[in-house]
Amino acid sequence: MRVKLFEAEHEEDLEEEMNTFLTNVHETNVIDVRYQVSMAVDEYSDGLEAVYSFSAMILYRE
């Protein structure tokens, strides 16, 4: 079993990275996909800007 981790500030970037990776993995070899969103406040920016982190983990067989 293998693990591939992904992280991006925008969900579209995460989606693109994952889709690119999955073109090389047969669908029967994908065991699980886990997705998470985190949010933090950037106190150093003007107006306390929210910063998002979109992450995913793919468990798969080679």
N, CA, C and O atoms as a Tripos MOL2 file, in Angstrom:
@<TRIPOS>MOLECULE
protein
  248   247    62     0     0
PROTEIN
NO_CHARGES

@<TRIPOS>ATOM
      1 N           0.8390   -1.1630    0.0000 N.3       1 MET1
      2 CA          0.0000    0.0000    0.0000 C.3       1 MET1
      3 C           0.8910    1.2350    0.0000 C.2       1 MET1
      4 O           1.9590    1.2500    0.6120 O.2       1 MET1
      5 N           0.4300    2.2740   -0.7000 N.am      2 ARG2
      6 CA          1.1660    3.5370   -0.7940 C.3       2 ARG2
      7 C           0.2390    4.6800   -0.3900 C.2       2 ARG2
      8 O          -0.9830    4.5330   -0.3850 O.2       2 ARG2
      9 N           0.8370    5.8140   -0.0540 N.am      3 VAL3
     10 CA          0.0940    7.0110    0.3130 C.3       3 VAL3
     11 C           0.6260    8.1750   -0.5070 C.2       3 VAL3
     12 O           1.8370    8.3170   -0.6730 O.2       3 VAL3
     13 N          -0.2690    9.0060   -1.0200 N.am      4 LYS4
     14 CA          0.1150   10.2270   -1.7220 C.3       4 LYS4
     15 C          -0.6420   11.3780   -1.0680 C.2       4 LYS4
     16 O          -1.8670   11.3420   -0.9550 O.2       4 LYS4
     17 N           0.1070   12.4100   -0.6330 N.am      5 LEU5
     18 CA         -0.4820   13.5680    0.0330 C.3       5 LEU5
     19 C          -0.4960   14.7670   -0.9070 C.2       5 LEU5
     20 O           0.4150   14.9600   -1.7120 O.2       5 LEU5
     21 N          -1.5460   15.5630   -0.7860 N.am      6 PHE6
     22 CA         -1.7050   16.7680   -1.6000 C.3       6 PHE6
     23 C          -2.1150   17.9130   -0.6870 C.2       6 PHE6
     24 O          -2.8170   17.7060    0.3020 O.2       6 PHE6
     25 N          -1.6670   19.1400   -1.0280 N.am      7 GLU7
     26 CA         -2.0750   20.3200   -0.2720 C.3       7 GLU7
     27 C          -2.0520   21.5110   -1.2100 C.2       7 GLU7
     28 O          -1.1310   21.6680   -2.0100 O.2       7 GLU7
     29 N          -3.0850   22.3570   -1.1040 N.am      8 ALA8
     30 CA         -3.1580   23.5490   -1.9480 C.3       8 ALA8
     31 C          -3.9660   24.6240   -1.2320 C.2       8 ALA8
     32 O          -4.7680   24.3270   -0.3470 O.2       8 ALA8
     33 N          -3.7490   25.8660   -1.6210 N.am      9 GLU9
     34 CA         -4.5010   26.9730   -1.0370 C.3       9 GLU9
     35 C          -5.8590   27.1660   -1.7200 C.2       9 GLU9
     36 O          -6.7450   27.8230   -1.1720 O.2       9 GLU9
     37 N          -6.0190   26.5930   -2.9090 N.am     10 HIS10
     38 CA         -7.2790   26.7150   -3.6530 C.3      10 HIS10
     39 C          -7.7560   25.3180   -4.0340 C.2      10 HIS10
     40 O          -6.9660   24.4740   -4.4570 O.2      10 HIS10
     41 N          -9.0510   25.0830   -3.8800 N.am     11 GLU11
     42 CA         -9.5920   23.7440   -4.1440 C.3      11 GLU11
     43 C          -9.4140   23.3140   -5.5870 C.2      11 GLU11
     44 O          -9.2480   22.1240   -5.8550 O.2      11 GLU11
     45 N          -9.4440   24.2540   -6.5260 N.am     12 GLU12
     46 CA         -9.2530   23.8910   -7.9290 C.3      12 GLU12
     47 C          -7.8360   23.3770   -8.1880 C.2      12 GLU12
     48 O          -7.6380   22.4710   -8.9970 O.2      12 GLU12
     49 N          -6.8610   23.9550   -7.5010 N.am     13 ASP13
     50 CA         -5.4760   23.4870   -7.6400 C.3      13 ASP13
     51 C          -5.3160   22.0780   -7.0860 C.2      13 ASP13
     52 O          -4.6200   21.2460   -7.6690 O.2      13 ASP13
     53 N          -5.9650   21.8200   -5.9580 N.am     14 LEU14
     54 CA         -5.9180   20.4800   -5.3670 C.3      14 LEU14
     55 C          -6.5560   19.4730   -6.3120 C.2      14 LEU14
     56 O          -6.0110   18.3930   -6.5370 O.2      14 LEU14
     57 N          -7.6930   19.8230   -6.8540 N.am     15 GLU15
     58 CA         -8.3970   18.9390   -7.7880 C.3      15 GLU15
     59 C          -7.5210   18.6160   -9.0030 C.2      15 GLU15
     60 O          -7.4400   17.4630   -9.4260 O.2      15 GLU15
     61 N          -6.8770   19.6230   -9.5490 N.am     16 GLU16
     62 CA         -6.0140   19.4110  -10.7160 C.3      16 GLU16
     63 C          -4.8350   18.4930  -10.3930 C.2      16 GLU16
     64 O          -4.5180   17.5890  -11.1660 O.2      16 GLU16
     65 N          -4.1880   18.7280   -9.2490 N.am     17 GLU17
     66 CA         -3.0590   17.8760   -8.8420 C.3      17 GLU17
     67 C          -3.4880   16.4220   -8.6600 C.2      17 GLU17
     68 O          -2.8000   15.5000   -9.0980 O.2      17 GLU17
     69 N          -4.6290   16.2330   -8.0100 N.am     18 MET18
     70 CA         -5.1030   14.8740   -7.7550 C.3      18 MET18
     71 C          -5.4980   14.1740   -9.0500 C.2      18 MET18
     72 O          -5.1800   13.0010   -9.2430 O.2      18 MET18
     73 N          -6.1840   14.8800   -9.9320 N.am     19 ASN19
     74 CA         -6.5840   14.2740  -11.2060 C.3      19 ASN19
     75 C          -5.3700   13.8990  -12.0460 C.2      19 ASN19
     76 O          -5.3630   12.8530  -12.6950 O.2      19 ASN19
     77 N          -4.3570   14.7360  -12.0380 N.am     20 THR20
     78 CA         -3.1220   14.4220  -12.7630 C.3      20 THR20
     79 C          -2.4840   13.1590  -12.2020 C.2      20 THR20
     80 O          -2.0770   12.2770  -12.9590 O.2      20 THR20
     81 N          -2.3940   13.0690  -10.8790 N.am     21 PHE21
     82 CA         -1.8160   11.8810  -10.2430 C.3      21 PHE21
     83 C          -2.6290   10.6300  -10.5670 C.2      21 PHE21
     84 O          -2.0640    9.5780  -10.8650 O.2      21 PHE21
     85 N          -3.9520   10.7470  -10.5080 N.am     22 LEU22
     86 CA         -4.8180    9.5820  -10.6990 C.3      22 LEU22
     87 C          -4.8160    9.0460  -12.1300 C.2      22 LEU22
     88 O          -5.2540    7.9190  -12.3590 O.2      22 LEU22
     89 N          -4.3360    9.8220  -13.0900 N.am     23 THR23
     90 CA         -4.2410    9.2970  -14.4520 C.3      23 THR23
     91 C          -3.2540    8.1350  -14.5320 C.2      23 THR23
     92 O          -3.2980    7.3450  -15.4760 O.2      23 THR23
     93 N          -2.3620    8.0300  -13.5410 N.am     24 ASN24
     94 CA         -1.3560    6.9670  -13.5260 C.3      24 ASN24
     95 C          -1.6840    5.8280  -12.5670 C.2      24 ASN24
     96 O          -0.8690    4.9260  -12.3740 O.2      24 ASN24
     97 N          -2.8780    5.8640  -11.9630 N.am     25 VAL25
     98 CA         -3.2820    4.8150  -11.0150 C.3      25 VAL25
     99 C          -4.5790    4.1990  -11.5270 C.2      25 VAL25
    100 O          -5.5560    4.9080  -11.7650 O.2      25 VAL25
    101 N          -4.5860    2.9050  -11.6920 N.am     26 HIS26
    102 CA         -5.8040    2.2280  -12.1420 C.3      26 HIS26
    103 C          -6.8550    2.3370  -11.0460 C.2      26 HIS26
    104 O          -6.5340    2.2170   -9.8640 O.2      26 HIS26
    105 N          -8.1080    2.5630  -11.4300 N.am     27 GLU27
    106 CA         -9.1780    2.8040  -10.4620 C.3      27 GLU27
    107 C          -9.3590    1.6640   -9.4660 C.2      27 GLU27
    108 O          -9.7770    1.9070   -8.3340 O.2      27 GLU27
    109 N          -9.0580    0.4380   -9.8520 N.am     28 THR28
    110 CA         -9.1900   -0.6850   -8.9190 C.3      28 THR28
    111 C          -8.0910   -0.6750   -7.8640 C.2      28 THR28
    112 O          -8.1920   -1.3810   -6.8600 O.2      28 THR28
    113 N          -7.0330    0.1240   -8.0800 N.am     29 ASN29
    114 CA         -5.9400    0.2120   -7.1110 C.3      29 ASN29
    115 C          -6.1380    1.3210   -6.0830 C.2      29 ASN29
    116 O          -5.3660    1.4220   -5.1290 O.2      29 ASN29
    117 N          -7.1550    2.1460   -6.2620 N.am     30 VAL30
    118 CA         -7.4410    3.2010   -5.2900 C.3      30 VAL30
    119 C          -8.2160    2.5820   -4.1320 C.2      30 VAL30
    120 O          -9.2900    2.0120   -4.3210 O.2      30 VAL30
    121 N          -7.6590    2.7010   -2.9400 N.am     31 ILE31
    122 CA         -8.2800    2.1200   -1.7460 C.3      31 ILE31
    123 C          -9.1860    3.1370   -1.0560 C.2      31 ILE31
    124 O         -10.3120    2.8130   -0.6790 O.2      31 ILE31
    125 N          -8.6920    4.3710   -0.8900 N.am     32 ASP32
    126 CA         -9.4540    5.3820   -0.1670 C.3      32 ASP32
    127 C          -8.9310    6.7660   -0.5280 C.2      32 ASP32
    128 O          -7.7650    6.9300   -0.8850 O.2      32 ASP32
    129 N          -9.8080    7.7530   -0.4280 N.am     33 VAL33
    130 CA         -9.4370    9.1560   -0.6040 C.3      33 VAL33
    131 C          -9.9920    9.9060    0.5990 C.2      33 VAL33
    132 O         -11.1760    9.7980    0.9200 O.2      33 VAL33
    133 N          -9.1300   10.6660    1.2590 N.am     34 ARG34
    134 CA         -9.5620   11.4540    2.4220 C.3      34 ARG34
    135 C          -9.2720   12.9200    2.1460 C.2      34 ARG34
    136 O          -8.2190   13.2780    1.6170 O.2      34 ARG34
    137 N         -10.2220   13.7500    2.5140 N.am     35 TYR35
    138 CA        -10.1890   15.1690    2.1690 C.3      35 TYR35
    139 C         -10.3810   16.0020    3.4300 C.2      35 TYR35
    140 O         -11.1460   15.6270    4.3190 O.2      35 TYR35
    141 N          -9.6760   17.1440    3.5050 N.am     36 GLN36
    142 CA         -9.7980   18.0030    4.6700 C.3      36 GLN36
    143 C          -9.6060   19.4600    4.2790 C.2      36 GLN36
    144 O          -8.8210   19.7770    3.3850 O.2      36 GLN36
    145 N         -10.3290   20.3380    4.9530 N.am     37 VAL37
    146 CA        -10.1790   21.7840    4.7600 C.3      37 VAL37
    147 C          -9.8600   22.4030    6.1090 C.2      37 VAL37
    148 O         -10.5180   22.1150    7.1090 O.2      37 VAL37
    149 N          -8.8420   23.2590    6.1270 N.am     38 SER38
    150 CA         -8.4870   23.9980    7.3380 C.3      38 SER38
    151 C          -8.5200   25.4830    7.0310 C.2      38 SER38
    152 O          -8.2610   25.9030    5.9030 O.2      38 SER38
    153 N          -8.8420   26.2750    8.0450 N.am     39 MET39
    154 CA         -8.8820   27.7160    7.8810 C.3      39 MET39
    155 C          -8.1630   28.3530    9.0550 C.2      39 MET39
    156 O          -8.3150   27.9380   10.2040 O.2      39 MET39
    157 N          -7.3800   29.3690    8.7380 N.am     40 ALA40
    158 CA         -6.6910   30.1340    9.7700 C.3      40 ALA40
    159 C          -6.8120   31.6110    9.4170 C.2      40 ALA40
    160 O          -7.1100   31.9680    8.2780 O.2      40 ALA40
    161 N          -6.5800   32.4480   10.3950 N.am     41 VAL41
    162 CA         -6.6300   33.8840   10.1740 C.3      41 VAL41
    163 C          -5.2050   34.3980   10.0970 C.2      41 VAL41
    164 O          -4.4000   34.1710   11.0000 O.2      41 VAL41
    165 N          -4.9010   35.0940    9.0100 N.am     42 ASP42
    166 CA         -3.5820   35.7070    8.8270 C.3      42 ASP42
    167 C          -3.5980   37.0600    9.5230 C.2      42 ASP42
    168 O          -4.0480   38.0550    8.9540 O.2      42 ASP42
    169 N          -3.1090   37.0920   10.7460 N.am     43 GLU43
    170 CA         -3.1630   38.3180   11.5380 C.3      43 GLU43
    171 C          -2.1830   39.3860   11.0630 C.2      43 GLU43
    172 O          -2.2390   40.5310   11.5120 O.2      43 GLU43
    173 N          -1.2860   39.0080   10.1530 N.am     44 TYR44
    174 CA         -0.3010   39.9590    9.6530 C.3      44 TYR44
    175 C          -0.7740   40.7000    8.4080 C.2      44 TYR44
    176 O          -0.1190   41.6440    7.9660 O.2      44 TYR44
    177 N          -1.8890   40.2880    7.8440 N.am     45 SER45
    178 CA         -2.4200   40.9800    6.6640 C.3      45 SER45
    179 C          -3.3910   42.0690    7.1000 C.2      45 SER45
    180 O          -3.8890   42.0470    8.2260 O.2      45 SER45
    181 N          -3.6540   42.9990    6.2320 N.am     46 ASP46
    182 CA         -4.6260   44.0480    6.5270 C.3      46 ASP46
    183 C          -6.0260   43.4350    6.5550 C.2      46 ASP46
    184 O          -6.4330   42.7600    5.6100 O.2      46 ASP46
    185 N          -6.7400   43.6670    7.6190 N.am     47 GLY47
    186 CA         -8.1140   43.1910    7.6980 C.3      47 GLY47
    187 C          -8.2770   41.7600    8.1640 C.2      47 GLY47
    188 O          -9.3630   41.1970    8.0210 O.2      47 GLY47
    189 N          -7.2450   41.1520    8.7130 N.am     48 LEU48
    190 CA         -7.3200   39.7780    9.2110 C.3      48 LEU48
    191 C          -7.9030   38.8200    8.1730 C.2      48 LEU48
    192 O          -9.0190   38.3240    8.3260 O.2      48 LEU48
    193 N          -7.1600   38.5770    7.1590 N.am     49 GLU49
    194 CA         -7.5840   37.7340    6.0320 C.3      49 GLU49
    195 C          -7.6120   36.2510    6.4150 C.2      49 GLU49
    196 O          -6.7140   35.7610    7.1000 O.2      49 GLU49
    197 N          -8.6510   35.5460    5.9660 N.am     50 ALA50
    198 CA         -8.7540   34.1070    6.1840 C.3      50 ALA50
    199 C          -7.8870   33.3800    5.1500 C.2      50 ALA50
    200 O          -7.9020   33.7150    3.9660 O.2      50 ALA50
    201 N          -7.1340   32.3850    5.6180 N.am     51 VAL51
    202 CA         -6.2790   31.5880    4.7510 C.3      51 VAL51
    203 C          -6.7710   30.1430    4.8220 C.2      51 VAL51
    204 O          -6.9180   29.5840    5.9090 O.2      51 VAL51
    205 N          -7.0230   29.5480    3.6680 N.am     52 TYR52
    206 CA         -7.5310   28.1840    3.6030 C.3      52 TYR52
    207 C          -6.4560   27.2240    3.1440 C.2      52 TYR52
    208 O          -5.5790   27.5810    2.3570 O.2      52 TYR52
    209 N          -6.5300   26.0120    3.6380 N.am     53 SER53
    210 CA         -5.6470   24.9390    3.1980 C.3      53 SER53
    211 C          -6.5290   23.7370    2.8660 C.2      53 SER53
    212 O          -7.2340   23.2110    3.7270 O.2      53 SER53
    213 N          -6.4780   23.3150    1.6130 N.am     54 PHE54
    214 CA         -7.2210   22.1460    1.1480 C.3      54 PHE54
    215 C          -6.2290   21.0010    1.0240 C.2      54 PHE54
    216 O          -5.2060   21.1400    0.3530 O.2      54 PHE54
    217 N          -6.5160   19.8800    1.6580 N.am     55 SER55
    218 CA         -5.5850   18.7590    1.5950 C.3      55 SER55
    219 C          -6.3360   17.4570    1.3550 C.2      55 SER55
    220 O          -7.5260   17.3300    1.6470 O.2      55 SER55
    221 N          -5.6090   16.5120    0.8210 N.am     56 ALA56
    222 CA         -6.1870   15.1890    0.5540 C.3      56 ALA56
    223 C          -5.0940   14.1370    0.6390 C.2      56 ALA56
    224 O          -3.9090   14.4180    0.4600 O.2      56 ALA56
    225 N          -5.5280   12.9350    0.9140 N.am     57 MET57
    226 CA         -4.6250   11.7890    0.9540 C.3      57 MET57
    227 C          -5.2720   10.6720    0.1500 C.2      57 MET57
    228 O          -6.4460   10.3520    0.3320 O.2      57 MET57
    229 N          -4.4910   10.0930   -0.7300 N.am     58 ILE58
    230 CA         -4.9520    8.9480   -1.5220 C.3      58 ILE58
    231 C          -4.1890    7.7210   -1.0650 C.2      58 ILE58
    232 O          -2.9590    7.6980   -1.0910 O.2      58 ILE58
    233 N          -4.9220    6.7020   -0.6460 N.am     59 LEU59
    234 CA         -4.3250    5.3980   -0.3450 C.3      59 LEU59
    235 C          -4.5110    4.5250   -1.5620 C.2      59 LEU59
    236 O          -5.6240    4.4160   -2.0780 O.2      59 LEU59
    237 N          -3.4410    3.8960   -2.0370 N.am     60 TYR60
    238 CA         -3.5500    3.1200   -3.2630 C.3      60 TYR60
    239 C          -2.5350    1.9710   -3.2840 C.2      60 TYR60
    240 O          -1.5820    1.9370   -2.5040 O.2      60 TYR60
    241 N          -2.7740    1.0480   -4.1940 N.am     61 ARG61
    242 CA         -1.8370   -0.0500   -4.4370 C.3      61 ARG61
    243 C          -1.0850    0.2570   -5.7220 C.2      61 ARG61
    244 O          -1.6390    0.8470   -6.6490 O.2      61 ARG61
    245 N           0.1660   -0.1420   -5.7720 N.am     62 GLU62
    246 CA          0.9490    0.0630   -7.0080 C.3      62 GLU62
    247 C           0.6490   -1.0190   -8.0170 C.2      62 GLU62
    248 O           1.2110   -1.0140   -9.1120 O.2      62 GLU62
@<TRIPOS>BOND
     1     1     2 1
     2     2     3 1
     3     3     4 2
     4     3     5 am
     5     5     6 1
     6     6     7 1
     7     7     8 2
     8     7     9 am
     9     9    10 1
    10    10    11 1
    11    11    12 2
    12    11    13 am
    13    13    14 1
    14    14    15 1
    15    15    16 2
    16    15    17 am
    17    17    18 1
    18    18    19 1
    19    19    20 2
    20    19    21 am
    21    21    22 1
    22    22    23 1
    23    23    24 2
    24    23    25 am
    25    25    26 1
    26    26    27 1
    27    27    28 2
    28    27    29 am
    29    29    30 1
    30    30    31 1
    31    31    32 2
    32    31    33 am
    33    33    34 1
    34    34    35 1
    35    35    36 2
    36    35    37 am
    37    37    38 1
    38    38    39 1
    39    39    40 2
    40    39    41 am
    41    41    42 1
    42    42    43 1
    43    43    44 2
    44    43    45 am
    45    45    46 1
    46    46    47 1
    47    47    48 2
    48    47    49 am
    49    49    50 1
    50    50    51 1
    51    51    52 2
    52    51    53 am
    53    53    54 1
    54    54    55 1
    55    55    56 2
    56    55    57 am
    57    57    58 1
    58    58    59 1
    59    59    60 2
    60    59    61 am
    61    61    62 1
    62    62    63 1
    63    63    64 2
    64    63    65 am
    65    65    66 1
    66    66    67 1
    67    67    68 2
    68    67    69 am
    69    69    70 1
    70    70    71 1
    71    71    72 2
    72    71    73 am
    73    73    74 1
    74    74    75 1
    75    75    76 2
    76    75    77 am
    77    77    78 1
    78    78    79 1
    79    79    80 2
    80    79    81 am
    81    81    82 1
    82    82    83 1
    83    83    84 2
    84    83    85 am
    85    85    86 1
    86    86    87 1
    87    87    88 2
    88    87    89 am
    89    89    90 1
    90    90    91 1
    91    91    92 2
    92    91    93 am
    93    93    94 1
    94    94    95 1
    95    95    96 2
    96    95    97 am
    97    97    98 1
    98    98    99 1
    99    99   100 2
   100    99   101 am
   101   101   102 1
   102   102   103 1
   103   103   104 2
   104   103   105 am
   105   105   106 1
   106   106   107 1
   107   107   108 2
   108   107   109 am
   109   109   110 1
   110   110   111 1
   111   111   112 2
   112   111   113 am
   113   113   114 1
   114   114   115 1
   115   115   116 2
   116   115   117 am
   117   117   118 1
   118   118   119 1
   119   119   120 2
   120   119   121 am
   121   121   122 1
   122   122   123 1
   123   123   124 2
   124   123   125 am
   125   125   126 1
   126   126   127 1
   127   127   128 2
   128   127   129 am
   129   129   130 1
   130   130   131 1
   131   131   132 2
   132   131   133 am
   133   133   134 1
   134   134   135 1
   135   135   136 2
   136   135   137 am
   137   137   138 1
   138   138   139 1
   139   139   140 2
   140   139   141 am
   141   141   142 1
   142   142   143 1
   143   143   144 2
   144   143   145 am
   145   145   146 1
   146   146   147 1
   147   147   148 2
   148   147   149 am
   149   149   150 1
   150   150   151 1
   151   151   152 2
   152   151   153 am
   153   153   154 1
   154   154   155 1
   155   155   156 2
   156   155   157 am
   157   157   158 1
   158   158   159 1
   159   159   160 2
   160   159   161 am
   161   161   162 1
   162   162   163 1
   163   163   164 2
   164   163   165 am
   165   165   166 1
   166   166   167 1
   167   167   168 2
   168   167   169 am
   169   169   170 1
   170   170   171 1
   171   171   172 2
   172   171   173 am
   173   173   174 1
   174   174   175 1
   175   175   176 2
   176   175   177 am
   177   177   178 1
   178   178   179 1
   179   179   180 2
   180   179   181 am
   181   181   182 1
   182   182   183 1
   183   183   184 2
   184   183   185 am
   185   185   186 1
   186   186   187 1
   187   187   188 2
   188   187   189 am
   189   189   190 1
   190   190   191 1
   191   191   192 2
   192   191   193 am
   193   193   194 1
   194   194   195 1
   195   195   196 2
   196   195   197 am
   197   197   198 1
   198   198   199 1
   199   199   200 2
   200   199   201 am
   201   201   202 1
   202   202   203 1
   203   203   204 2
   204   203   205 am
   205   205   206 1
   206   206   207 1
   207   207   208 2
   208   207   209 am
   209   209   210 1
   210   210   211 1
   211   211   212 2
   212   211   213 am
   213   213   214 1
   214   214   215 1
   215   215   216 2
   216   215   217 am
   217   217   218 1
   218   218   219 1
   219   219   220 2
   220   219   221 am
   221   221   222 1
   222   222   223 1
   223   223   224 2
   224   223   225 am
   225   225   226 1
   226   226   227 1
   227   227   228 2
   228   227   229 am
   229   229   230 1
   230   230   231 1
   231   231   232 2
   232   231   233 am
   233   233   234 1
   234   234   235 1
   235   235   236 2
   236   235   237 am
   237   237   238 1
   238   238   239 1
   239   239   240 2
   240   239   241 am
   241   241   242 1
   242   242   243 1
   243   243   244 2
   244   243   245 am
   245   245   246 1
   246   246   247 1
   247   247   248 2
@<TRIPOS>SUBSTRUCTURE
     1 MET1         2 RESIDUE 1 A MET
     2 ARG2         6 RESIDUE 1 A ARG
     3 VAL3        10 RESIDUE 1 A VAL
     4 LYS4        14 RESIDUE 1 A LYS
     5 LEU5        18 RESIDUE 1 A LEU
     6 PHE6        22 RESIDUE 1 A PHE
     7 GLU7        26 RESIDUE 1 A GLU
     8 ALA8        30 RESIDUE 1 A ALA
     9 GLU9        34 RESIDUE 1 A GLU
    10 HIS10       38 RESIDUE 1 A HIS
    11 GLU11       42 RESIDUE 1 A GLU
    12 GLU12       46 RESIDUE 1 A GLU
    13 ASP13       50 RESIDUE 1 A ASP
    14 LEU14       54 RESIDUE 1 A LEU
    15 GLU15       58 RESIDUE 1 A GLU
    16 GLU16       62 RESIDUE 1 A GLU
    17 GLU17       66 RESIDUE 1 A GLU
    18 MET18       70 RESIDUE 1 A MET
    19 ASN19       74 RESIDUE 1 A ASN
    20 THR20       78 RESIDUE 1 A THR
    21 PHE21       82 RESIDUE 1 A PHE
    22 LEU22       86 RESIDUE 1 A LEU
    23 THR23       90 RESIDUE 1 A THR
    24 ASN24       94 RESIDUE 1 A ASN
    25 VAL25       98 RESIDUE 1 A VAL
    26 HIS26      102 RESIDUE 1 A HIS
    27 GLU27      106 RESIDUE 1 A GLU
    28 THR28      110 RESIDUE 1 A THR
    29 ASN29      114 RESIDUE 1 A ASN
    30 VAL30      118 RESIDUE 1 A VAL
    31 ILE31      122 RESIDUE 1 A ILE
    32 ASP32      126 RESIDUE 1 A ASP
    33 VAL33      130 RESIDUE 1 A VAL
    34 ARG34      134 RESIDUE 1 A ARG
    35 TYR35      138 RESIDUE 1 A TYR
    36 GLN36      142 RESIDUE 1 A GLN
    37 VAL37      146 RESIDUE 1 A VAL
    38 SER38      150 RESIDUE 1 A SER
    39 MET39      154 RESIDUE 1 A MET
    40 ALA40      158 RESIDUE 1 A ALA
    41 VAL41      162 RESIDUE 1 A VAL
    42 ASP42      166 RESIDUE 1 A ASP
    43 GLU43      170 RESIDUE 1 A GLU
    44 TYR44      174 RESIDUE 1 A TYR
    45 SER45      178 RESIDUE 1 A SER
    46 ASP46      182 RESIDUE 1 A ASP
    47 GLY47      186 RESIDUE 1 A GLY
    48 LEU48      190 RESIDUE 1 A LEU
    49 GLU49      194 RESIDUE 1 A GLU
    50 ALA50      198 RESIDUE 1 A ALA
    51 VAL51      202 RESIDUE 1 A VAL
    52 TYR52      206 RESIDUE 1 A TYR
    53 SER53      210 RESIDUE 1 A SER
    54 PHE54      214 RESIDUE 1 A PHE
    55 SER55      218 RESIDUE 1 A SER
    56 ALA56      222 RESIDUE 1 A ALA
    57 MET57      226 RESIDUE 1 A MET
    58 ILE58      230 RESIDUE 1 A ILE
    59 LEU59      234 RESIDUE 1 A LEU
    60 TYR60      238 RESIDUE 1 A TYR
    61 ARG61      242 RESIDUE 1 A ARG
    62 GLU62      246 RESIDUE 1 A GLU
